[in-house]
């Protein structure tokens, strides 16, 4: 790991935001760990405040990001496959409204615009996020099905004729695509723990939520790292 590679990663907004997300969820986990072990209130408060301030800072990174999802949603409507068109569009709609509610939560947190029912806004955001994640999971499962069909067809090609460079390239492509789908599916399923906990759909504590956030943050960080330093 070179200094140049680290700088290249940190120069990107996505790279810095995901690194901060990892620290935020570590602080969330560690504050709960300290609480469970009877640590002084000052120590618990220190990590709790770090979690809160980083969370607000990350929201500034993502201001107006909902317009990216609006554009992606419009593009999704042009997808030929009906299943991917519906799940893709609904995922982008969910993320659009999630980031919209997040902007409202930020305005309230920094006392720019106070909202009387801010907890209801947060719950709406969690519902939008979990909807988007559900659509992403359905998309991944559907793509897994398509990959299985393509793999079966490719296997017939191997049996019926000699292996060619084109067939070998297709096989490598299928393997790479499958790995990407597996990682995305894992990330979505683990991420679901966070809004599910916020909506009291899962009986998990702050420690589990912190670990879930750390896991998906690390997955996102490694993806960004490989993208920049392949």
Buried (B, 14 or more C-beta within 10 A) or exposed (E): EEEEEEEBBEEEEBBBBBBBBBBBBBBBBBBBBBBEEEBEEEEBEBBBEBBBEBBBEBBEBBEEBBEBBBEBBEEBEEBEEEBBBBBBBBBBBBBBBBBBBBBBBBBBBEEEEEBEEBEEBBBBBBBBBBBBBBBBBBBBEBBBEEBEEBBEEBEEBEEEEEEEEEBEEBBEEBEEBBEEBEBBBBBBBBBBBBBBBBBEEBEBEBBBBBBBBBBBBBBBBEBBBEEBEE
